[in-house]
């Protein structure tokens, strides 16, 4: 489920008490009011919604290698320097979607 932390201005993927900073696929756009992202397929993912797509959880070095230092720094700001980061597969971008409960 997508959650939002207004103090850090970060969207997360969450399950139960756990939450992870997210690296969204290329073509995803941030929307600040209300906090959300517009996915490459045009769907809006905002707090309280579930999102499905391929990917995994990786460390910041991996994120730095695939997405660059700015993205890795943003993930560290949101999740912390040692926390795993949820990363959606770039090649699965057309398949990422908001899921109805």
Residue pairs with C-beta under 8 A, 6 or more apart in sequence:
1 13
1 14
1 15
1 48
1 49
1 50
2 11
2 12
2 13
2 14
2 36
2 45
2 46
2 47
2 48
2 49
2 50
2 51
3 11
3 12
3 13
3 14
3 19
3 47
3 48
4 10
4 11
4 12
4 35
4 46
4 47
5 12
5 78
6 35
8 77
8 78
9 35
10 21
10 77
10 78
10 79
11 22
11 35
11 36
11 37
11 45
11 47
12 19
12 20
12 21
12 22
12 78
12 79
13 19
13 20
13 22
13 51
13 86
14 20
19 79
20 57
20 79
20 83
20 84
20 85
20 86
21 74
21 75
21 76
21 78
21 79
21 83
21 85
21 86
22 75
22 85
22 86
22 87
22 88
23 63
23 66
23 67
23 71
23 75
23 85
23 86
23 87
23 88
24 37
24 39
24 88
24 96
25 39
25 40
25 53
25 88
25 89
25 90
25 92
25 93
25 96
26 40
26 90
26 93
27 39
27 40
27 93
28 37
28 38
28 39
28 40
28 93
29 37
29 38
30 37
31 37
31 38
31 44
31 46
34 46
34 47
35 46
35 47
36 44
36 45
36 46
36 47
37 44
37 45
37 46
38 44
38 45
39 45
39 51
39 93
39 96
39 97
39 98
40 93
40 94
40 96
41 93
41 94
41 96
41 97
43 97
43 98
44 98
45 51
45 98
49 98
49 99
50 98
50 99
50 101
51 96
51 97
51 98
51 99
52 96
52 97
52 99
53 88
53 89
53 92
53 93
53 95
53 96
53 97
54 88
54 89
54 91
54 92
54 95
54 96
55 86
55 87
55 88
55 89
55 92
56 86
56 87
57 84
57 85
57 86
57 87
58 84
58 85
58 87
59 84
59 85
60 72
60 75
60 76
60 81
60 85
61 72
62 85
62 87
63 71
63 72
63 75
63 85
63 87
64 71
64 72
66 87
67 87
75 85
79 85
88 96
